[in-house]
Each structure stands twice: as structure tokens, then as C-alpha cells.
Amino acid sequence: MNSICGVLTKMKFEDLTPESQEAARRTLSEMLKMKYQATYDLPDNTVDYLGHRVRESFVALESKRKQTGSGED
């Protein structure tokens, strides 16, 4: 787990594969849409928080896939 944590702090959004970048954009877009529809408000801190969480999630997924050698079938 430590090696993944180190990667999380070093890897940037631009380092993700194009497919992961697009999936992360769609995911964030859907999350923001749901949040706005639920509260009719979208503060900057919410946008920043969700953006960071989505990036961290996709970096972790991609890092884990690289570590285990899992590729696309």
C-alpha cells in the first residue's frame, strides 16, 4: 500500500491514460450534476473537493492496475 500512496502524491491527472482522463471527466461531471440537482448549490470548495477525490480514485485504480500487471483484455 505504501508504494501506491507514494504514486498518488506524484501522479498528475495528465499522467493518466487518455481513457482514464475521459472517464474521470465524465464521473466528475455526473457527480457535480447530481450534487447540484440535490441542493441547487455548487460551492467552489465542493467542486474542488470532488475533483480531487475523483483524481485520487482514478490514480489509485490505474496505479493498482499497473502494479498487478492487469491490462485490458
C-alpha positions as CSV (number, residue, x, y, z in Angstrom):
1,M,0.0,0.0,0.0
2,N,2.9,2.4,0.7
3,S,4.1,2.3,-2.9
4,I,0.6,3.2,-4.1
5,C,0.4,6.1,-1.6
6,G,3.7,7.4,-3.0
7,V,2.4,7.2,-6.5
8,L,-0.8,9.1,-5.5
9,T,1.1,12.1,-4.5
10,K,3.4,12.1,-7.6
11,M,1.0,11.3,-10.4
12,K,-0.9,14.1,-12.0
13,F,-4.2,14.0,-13.9
14,E,-2.2,14.4,-17.1
15,D,-0.3,11.2,-16.3
16,L,-3.5,9.1,-16.5
17,T,-4.2,7.3,-19.7
18,P,-6.5,9.2,-22.1
19,E,-9.2,6.7,-21.4
20,S,-8.9,7.2,-17.6
21,Q,-8.9,11.0,-18.1
22,E,-12.1,10.9,-20.1
23,A,-13.8,8.5,-17.6
24,A,-12.7,10.8,-14.7
25,R,-14.2,13.8,-16.5
26,R,-17.5,12.0,-17.1
27,T,-17.5,10.8,-13.5
28,L,-16.9,14.3,-12.1
29,S,-19.5,15.8,-14.4
30,E,-22.1,13.3,-13.2
31,M,-21.2,13.9,-9.6
32,L,-21.5,17.7,-9.9
33,K,-24.8,17.3,-11.8
34,M,-26.2,15.1,-9.0
35,K,-24.9,17.5,-6.3
36,Y,-26.5,20.5,-8.0
37,Q,-29.8,18.8,-8.6
38,A,-30.0,17.7,-5.0
39,T,-29.0,21.1,-3.4
40,Y,-29.3,23.7,-6.2
41,D,-25.9,24.9,-5.0
42,L,-22.4,24.2,-6.1
43,P,-19.8,26.0,-3.9
44,D,-16.2,26.2,-5.1
45,N,-15.0,24.1,-2.2
46,T,-17.4,21.3,-3.2
47,V,-16.1,21.4,-6.8
48,D,-12.5,21.3,-5.7
49,Y,-13.1,18.5,-3.2
50,L,-14.9,16.3,-5.6
51,G,-12.3,17.0,-8.3
52,H,-9.5,15.9,-6.0
53,R,-11.3,12.8,-4.9
54,V,-12.1,11.7,-8.4
55,R,-8.5,12.3,-9.5
56,E,-7.2,10.4,-6.5
57,S,-9.5,7.5,-7.2
58,F,-8.5,7.2,-10.8
59,V,-4.8,7.5,-10.0
60,A,-5.2,4.7,-7.4
61,L,-7.1,2.5,-9.8
62,E,-4.5,3.0,-12.6
63,S,-1.6,2.6,-10.2
64,K,-3.0,-0.6,-8.8
65,R,-3.6,-2.0,-12.3
66,K,0.0,-1.2,-13.3
67,Q,1.3,-2.9,-10.1
68,T,-0.7,-6.0,-10.6
69,G,0.1,-6.1,-14.3
70,S,-3.6,-6.1,-15.2
71,G,-4.2,-4.8,-18.6
72,E,-7.1,-4.6,-20.9
73,D,-8.4,-8.0,-22.0
